[in-house]
C-alpha cells in the first residue's frame, strides 16, 4: 500500500490476478511499470498490454469487476471487448510492425497508406483529413492511441459537440482554425469528385458562407460551424463509422 | 483547467505540510474532488488526444484518491465505490448502446421492407428527384391498386367462383352456340371474347340470385357495395395523402436556411464502406448540388420583367390556340364518325379516323407545347407543372371522345334490348308449348347455350376498358423499347462508324419523359376506376401492369436514358400529381354514377338483372333484411328536405375550416418571417460587435506600434470596404520584389486579428481576392496545405 501514485491497490491487483489469471511475475511487472512515472508509461498504457497479453495467451475470462480500472475505457466510448477488437484491427494493418505485446511501450506508428486502406476509410473522400486530424503530428501516421481516439470520436456514442469539433477540424483543410472559402472549395470538389464547374463550386461556397457565417467575416469559425451543425437533422447519423 | 490545477497544487502542498485543515479549505478540497470526479466521468467527451486524456485522468485519479483519504473517508473506499458506480453506469450505457443498435437494425429492416426503395434511390441519385418522383408515384399507385384488388377479389370474385353457380349452368354463364366454335381461339381470347367474356372477370357472368352458397352471401349487394367502396377508398386515400404531403412540406422550415451547408457538411455518409455505394453517393451528392444550384440560380435570376411577361402571355395564347384547335378537330372528327357509322360501306380510314386523329394529336402536341413553353423561361419545376396541365387538357379530349363513343354504343344496345327480350320470351314460350300433348312430363329446360340473349352492354363496356388498358400497356412498352432502348443501342454502337457525333448530335440519348409518363399513369388509373365496376378483373390486370412497368421502366431508365440537362428538384409534396389524379378520379366517377343511377341494367346478365335500376339492390336489402324501423330511418334520411340542409351544412363547415387553415398558415408564414428577421438582426449585431472590437484593437495597435507599414496594413485590412482601398492593398501585397516581406509584415497583424475578432468582409462586395488573402495569410501553417 506504499505507492499512492498507482491507480490500483494491492487488493485490486490480487483481484485482477484472480479475474484475469495472469502469472504473478507478469503482475509484478505490471505493478513495477505502473509505479514508474515516466512519460512513456503514460503514452503507452501498460494495462492494455496485460489484456493483450493475457488474451493472446487465451486465458482471459470475462470479468467486469476487473475491467473498471483500465484507463482507455475512460477515455473512449468503447468497452474492453471493443478496444481489444480495435487493437487487433490495428495490429492486422501492419502485423510485422505492431507487436502483440505492448508491455515494452513501443513507439509504433502505422503509416497513413495502411490506415487509409481500411475498408471503413478507403472510400471516404476525407480519409486523408481524418487521418491527419487524429494523428499526433498531423502527418496521417497513427499510433494505437490515435487510432482508438479516431474510432471513439466516430462511434455512435460520442456526443454531438465532440463530433462537431472534430468535423470542423476535418473540413478545415489548411488547419487555420477557420473554414474559409478555399476549404469549402476543397470539400465540394471532394464530395462531387470535381463534377461541378468552377462557377458552380464558387456559387456553392458563397451560399454556404452566406448561410452559416453569422458574423460576416467571410469564413466559418468553430462557433458558426457548431451553430449550423446543431440544426442538421442527420449529422449524427452520417458522421459515424461503425467498426 | 490550469487554474484549477494550480489551486489543487497549492492545497496539496498545504495538506502535505501537515497543517490542520480549516472548514473553508475542506469545502474547497471537497469541491475540487467533486470536480475531478466529474472530469473523470466526462473524460471521453474531451476533444484531446489520448495521451493528454490519460495524463489528465491519472492526475485526477491520484488527486481524488489522495484527498478523499485526507478527508477521512476511508482510503480509496469512496473512489472505489464511485468507480463501481461508474462501471454500472457503463453497463447501463452498453445496454443502451445495444438498444440503439437494435433500433438501427430495425430501421434498416424497415427500409428494406419498402419495396423498390433501393431502385428508386438509385434512380434518384442518377436522374434527380424529379424522375424519382414519378417512380414514387408509381409505387404509391401500385399500393392503392393492390388494396382495390384485394377488395374486389376477396369480396366479389372469390365468393362467386367458390359459391356461385358453375360455368355452363345458366345462359349468362355459357358461351352461346354461335360462338362456341371459335371461343377458345387465341385471336378471340386476345379480344376478350369467347370464354374470357363469359368468365368472372366481367359483369355479365354474375347471377342475380339474392344469396349464394351455404353462407347465404348476398352477392349483388356485395357487388354494389364494393363498386361504391372502390371509389370511396380511392377518394379517401388520395385526399389523405394530399393532406399528409402538405403537412410534411410545411414541417421542415429550418433546413431551408441551411440548404447548402447541410449538403456540404452532412451529406457524405461516413458509414459507406463499399466502393459501389460510394460511387452512387458521389453521383447523388453531385445531383443534389446541381438541383439546389438550379433553384438558386432561378431565384437570383434578374431579367427583363416586361419581356418575360409578354413572352409568357404569348406562349399561353399560342397553346390555348393549339388546344382550341385540337378540341375543335376532335369534335369535328367525332361528328363525322357518327355520320360514317350510319353509312354502309366506309373505307378503313373513315372507320378509324377518330383513333388516327387522336393518336396524331397525342404524338405531336406535347413536343409542340414543350417548344412553346421554352419561350416562357420558367423554372423547370414550374415548367413541368404547366406542361402537365396542358397535356392533361389535351388528353381530356381523348377521354371525351372515348366516353362519347361508348355512350352511343350503350344507348344503341339499350334500344335493342326490348326487342331481344321479346324474342327470348317468345323462344322460350314456343319451346315449352311445342312439346305437345304430354303435359305430365315437363320438358327439360333448353341447353343454356341455345337460349337467345341480349347484348349485355355492361360487359361490352368492361371489355372496351380491358382492351384499352392492355393496348395502352403494350404501346407504352413498345415505345420504351423502340424509342429509348433501340435508339440508345443505335447511338451507342453506330457512333464510331457514322459521319457525325451521334451521342452529342441529332438523335443522342432519350431523356426520361416525366410529364408523359405521369399523365399516362393518371389516365390509365382513370380507366381502371371507370372500368372496374363492369370488369372486376380489370384491377388485377392493372396490378400486373404496374408491377411489370416498375421493373421495366426502372431498367429502361437506367440503361438507356440520360439525365435532364438541368436536373431539378421535385417539389417536396407530390401534390400536383395528386391533384390531377383527384380530378381524373372525379371525372371517372361521373360516368359510372350516371350509368348506375339512370340506365336500366340488362335484363339477362349481371347481378342486377331484372331490376329497374342498379341501386334498387339497396332498397331491396333494406326492406327484406333489416328491421322495419331501420328502413323507415333510411327513407327519412333520403328525404331531400334533409339532404339539402346537410349539404349546406357541409359547405359551411368547409368554408369555416378553410378560413381557419388560411389564417393559421398566414400566422405560420409571419412567424417564419419573424424568425428570419431575428436571424438577420443577430447576424448584423454580431458583425457590428466584431467591427467594434476590431476598431478598438486597431486603436491600441496604432498607439503601440512603431512600424509604419504594419500600421498601414492593419488600418486597411479590417476596414477594407471600398474597392479603391482594396486595390491599394492588393498593390502592396503584389508589390514588386517585396512579396515575401509583405507576407511577413502582414502575418502578425492578421494573427492579431484572428486572436481578437475576425474582421468583417462583406461577401457580396466583390472582394473575394482580399478575402482569400486574409484567410490564407491568417493560417499560421499555410505552408503545410495538403494537396490531393
Boltz contact constraints between the chains, C-beta under 6 A:
constraints:
  - contact:
      token1: [A, 4]
      token2: [B, 66]
      max_distance: 6.0
  - contact:
      token1: [A, 5]
      token2: [B, 62]
      max_distance: 6.0
  - contact:
      token1: [A, 7]
      token2: [B, 61]
      max_distance: 6.0
  - contact:
      token1: [A, 42]
      token2: [B, 54]
      max_distance: 6.0
  - contact:
      token1: [A, 42]
      token2: [B, 55]
      max_distance: 6.0
  - contact:
      token1: [A, 43]
      token2: [B, 51]
      max_distance: 6.0
  - contact:
      token1: [A, 68]
      token2: [B, 83]
      max_distance: 6.0
  - contact:
      token1: [A, 68]
      token2: [B, 87]
      max_distance: 6.0
  - contact:
      token1: [A, 71]
      token2: [B, 54]
      max_distance: 6.0
  - contact:
      token1: [A, 71]
      token2: [B, 57]
      max_distance: 6.0
  - contact:
      token1: [A, 74]
      token2: [B, 43]
      max_distance: 6.0
  - contact:
      token1: [A, 74]
      token2: [B, 57]
      max_distance: 6.0
  - contact:
      token1: [A, 75]
      token2: [B, 43]
      max_distance: 6.0
  - contact:
      token1: [A, 75]
      token2: [B, 44]
      max_distance: 6.0
  - contact:
      token1: [A, 75]
      token2: [B, 50]
      max_distance: 6.0
  - contact:
      token1: [A, 75]
      token2: [B, 53]
      max_distance: 6.0
  - contact:
      token1: [A, 76]
      token2: [B, 44]
      max_distance: 6.0
  - contact:
      token1: [A, 77]
      token2: [B, 44]
      max_distance: 6.0
  - contact:
      token1: [A, 79]
      token2: [B, 94]
      max_distance: 6.0
  - contact:
      token1: [A, 119]
      token2: [B, 273]
      max_distance: 6.0
  - contact:
      token1: [A, 120]
      token2: [B, 273]
      max_distance: 6.0
  - contact:
      token1: [A, 123]
      token2: [B, 272]
      max_distance: 6.0
  - contact:
      token1: [A, 123]
      token2: [B, 275]
      max_distance: 6.0
  - contact:
      token1: [A, 123]
      token2: [B, 278]
      max_distance: 6.0
  - contact:
      token1: [A, 145]
      token2: [B, 50]
      max_distance: 6.0
  - contact:
      token1: [A, 149]
      token2: [B, 50]
      max_distance: 6.0
  - contact:
      token1: [A, 159]
      token2: [B, 45]
      max_distance: 6.0
  - contact:
      token1: [A, 162]
      token2: [B, 45]
      max_distance: 6.0
  - contact:
      token1: [A, 162]
      token2: [B, 47]
      max_distance: 6.0
  - contact:
      token1: [A, 165]
      token2: [B, 47]
      max_distance: 6.0
  - contact:
      token1: [A, 174]
      token2: [B, 779]
      max_distance: 6.0
  - contact:
      token1: [A, 174]
      token2: [B, 782]
      max_distance: 6.0
  - contact:
      token1: [A, 174]
      token2: [B, 785]
      max_distance: 6.0
  - contact:
      token1: [A, 175]
      token2: [B, 781]
      max_distance: 6.0
  - contact:
      token1: [A, 176]
      token2: [B, 778]
      max_distance: 6.0
  - contact:
      token1: [A, 176]
      token2: [B, 779]
      max_distance: 6.0
  - contact:
      token1: [A, 180]
      token2: [B, 775]
      max_distance: 6.0
  - contact:
      token1: [A, 181]
      token2: [B, 772]
      max_distance: 6.0
  - contact:
      token1: [A, 187]
      token2: [B, 264]
      max_distance: 6.0
  - contact:
      token1: [A, 191]
      token2: [B, 285]
      max_distance: 6.0
  - contact:
      token1: [A, 192]
      token2: [B, 285]
      max_distance: 6.0
  - contact:
      token1: [A, 192]
      token2: [B, 286]
      max_distance: 6.0
  - contact:
      token1: [A, 193]
      token2: [B, 282]
      max_distance: 6.0
  - contact:
      token1: [A, 195]
      token2: [B, 286]
      max_distance: 6.0
  - contact:
      token1: [A, 200]
      token2: [B, 293]
      max_distance: 6.0
  - contact:
      token1: [A, 204]
      token2: [B, 260]
      max_distance: 6.0
  - contact:
      token1: [A, 207]
      token2: [B, 260]
      max_distance: 6.0
  - contact:
      token1: [A, 208]
      token2: [B, 260]
      max_distance: 6.0
  - contact:
      token1: [A, 208]
      token2: [B, 261]
      max_distance: 6.0
  - contact:
      token1: [A, 208]
      token2: [B, 264]
      max_distance: 6.0
  - contact:
      token1: [A, 209]
      token2: [B, 763]
      max_distance: 6.0
  - contact:
      token1: [A, 211]
      token2: [B, 258]
      max_distance: 6.0
  - contact:
      token1: [A, 211]
      token2: [B, 260]
      max_distance: 6.0
  - contact:
      token1: [A, 211]
      token2: [B, 261]
      max_distance: 6.0
  - contact:
      token1: [A, 212]
      token2: [B, 261]
      max_distance: 6.0
  - contact:
      token1: [A, 214]
      token2: [B, 683]
      max_distance: 6.0
  - contact:
      token1: [A, 214]
      token2: [B, 686]
      max_distance: 6.0
  - contact:
      token1: [A, 215]
      token2: [B, 686]
      max_distance: 6.0
  - contact:
      token1: [A, 215]
      token2: [B, 687]
      max_distance: 6.0
  - contact:
      token1: [A, 215]
      token2: [B, 690]
      max_distance: 6.0
  - contact:
      token1: [A, 216]
      token2: [B, 687]
      max_distance: 6.0
  - contact:
      token1: [A, 216]
      token2: [B, 760]
      max_distance: 6.0
  - contact:
      token1: [A, 217]
      token2: [B, 758]
      max_distance: 6.0
  - contact:
      token1: [A, 217]
      token2: [B, 760]
      max_distance: 6.0
  - contact:
      token1: [A, 217]
      token2: [B, 761]
      max_distance: 6.0
  - contact:
      token1: [A, 218]
      token2: [B, 761]
      max_distance: 6.0
  - contact:
      token1: [A, 218]
      token2: [B, 763]
      max_distance: 6.0
  - contact:
      token1: [A, 218]
      token2: [B, 771]
      max_distance: 6.0
  - contact:
      token1: [A, 219]
      token2: [B, 775]
      max_distance: 6.0
  - contact:
      token1: [A, 228]
      token2: [B, 258]
      max_distance: 6.0
  - contact:
      token1: [A, 228]
      token2: [B, 261]
      max_distance: 6.0
  - contact:
      token1: [A, 231]
      token2: [B, 254]
      max_distance: 6.0
  - contact:
      token1: [A, 232]
      token2: [B, 262]
      max_distance: 6.0
  - contact:
      token1: [A, 232]
      token2: [B, 266]
      max_distance: 6.0
  - contact:
      token1: [A, 234]
      token2: [B, 266]
      max_distance: 6.0
  - contact:
      token1: [A, 235]
      token2: [B, 266]
      max_distance: 6.0
  - contact:
      token1: [A, 238]
      token2: [B, 266]
      max_distance: 6.0
  - contact:
      token1: [A, 238]
      token2: [B, 269]
      max_distance: 6.0
  - contact:
      token1: [A, 239]
      token2: [B, 270]
      max_distance: 6.0
  - contact:
      token1: [A, 240]
      token2: [B, 270]
      max_distance: 6.0
  - contact:
      token1: [A, 241]
      token2: [B, 270]
      max_distance: 6.0
  - contact:
      token1: [A, 242]
      token2: [B, 271]
      max_distance: 6.0
